[in-house]
């Protein structure tokens, strides 16, 4: 009977050692909300911008540890005198819970057409928001 208990104890110790040696991370981080606005505070939501306006994308992150990576990638999809799906710029931050205001400005007027911003959470595409410039 003691040999059976000893074997069970050894198996338990081996499994405990293996589980401690394995690094396991299960993040529950998520994008609670993401939207475009004409202001940094996000009070004026829109998906239509004028040629002289900056673009703001407000991303609300929830259940996120402090080392969560959030990235916004901006594209000109179908824009006057520009190649299709042109990468404009990208910004990345490391953060925890809260609102992240991403923005994009231009030295001159934005060409008219359709644009998009892709939102990545920990390097995985989470959301795409399309918008237009008139």
N, C-alpha and C positions, 0 to 999 in steps of 0.2 A: 504494500500500500504506500509506503514512503517513497518507493521508486516512481510511482505514478505522480505523486505530489511534486517530487523533484523535477520530473520532466515538464510538468505543467508550469512550474516556476521558471524553469530555463526558457521555455517557449515564450512566456510572458515577458521575461527580461529581454530576450532577443527582439521581440516585436516592439517593445518600448524603446529600445536603443535605435532601432531602424526608424521608427516614427520621429524620434528626436533629431536624428541625423538628416532627415529629409526636410528641406525648407519648403513650407507650404504657405502660400498667400492667397487668400480669397477676399478680394476687395468687393465691397458692396457699393462702391462709388457709382454714381449715375448722373446723367444730365437731366435735371428736374424740368428745366425749361430753357429754350434758346429762341431768341427773336431779334428782329432788326428794329432799330429806332433812329430817329433823327437827332437824338440828344444822348449824351453820355449816361445820364441817369436812367434812361430807358422809359421815360414817361410818355413819349410820343412814338408809339409803335407805328411802323410803316413797312411796306415792301416796294414803295415807289419813292425814288429820290430825284431831286433836281441835279442838274449838271454841276452846280457849285457847292453841293452839300457833302460833308464827310459821311461815311457809312459807320454806323455803330451796331455791333452785335453783342447782345447781353446774354451771357451764359450763366445759368444758375446750377451750381454743382451741389449735390447732396450726398450724405453718407460717405464722404471722401476723407481718407487719411491725408495728412499734410504733404505727402510726397506724390500726390495725384497730378498727372500731366494733362493739361488741356491745351489744344492747339486750334487756331482758326486759320484756314487756308482760303484765300480769296482768288476768284477766277473771273475773267471776262469771258462769258460763254459765247454770245453772239452780239458783237459790238461793232459799231461803225468803224471802218478802216483798221481793224485789228484781226489778227488770226484767231480762229475759233478756239475756245477753251484755253486761253492764255493765262498762265499763272501770274498773278499780279504780285502777291506777297503772302507771307505767312508769319504768324506770331505764336509763341508757345510760352506757357507759364506753368510753374509748379505751385500747387495750392492745396488747400483743404476745402471745406464747405464754404459756400458763399457765392455772391454774384461777381462775375468777371466781365468788365466792359472791354471788348476788343474794338479797335477802330481802324479805319483806313481813310487816308486823305490823299489829295492829288494837288500838284502845283498849278494845274490849269483845270479847265472844265472836264468833267468826265464825259467820254463819248456816250451817245445814246445807245441803248440796247439792253440785253439781259446779262446778269451777273449771278454769281452764287458764292456762298461761303460754306465750306465744309468744316464741321466741328468734330475733332478727334478727342477721345477720352482714352488716356494711356495707350496712345498710338493706334487705336482702332476707330475707324470712321463710325460716328454715332448719329450724326444728323447733317442734312444738307438743306440750306435755305436759299431759294432763288428769289431774285429781286430785279427791278428794272430801274433804268435811269431814263428820264424823259426830258 
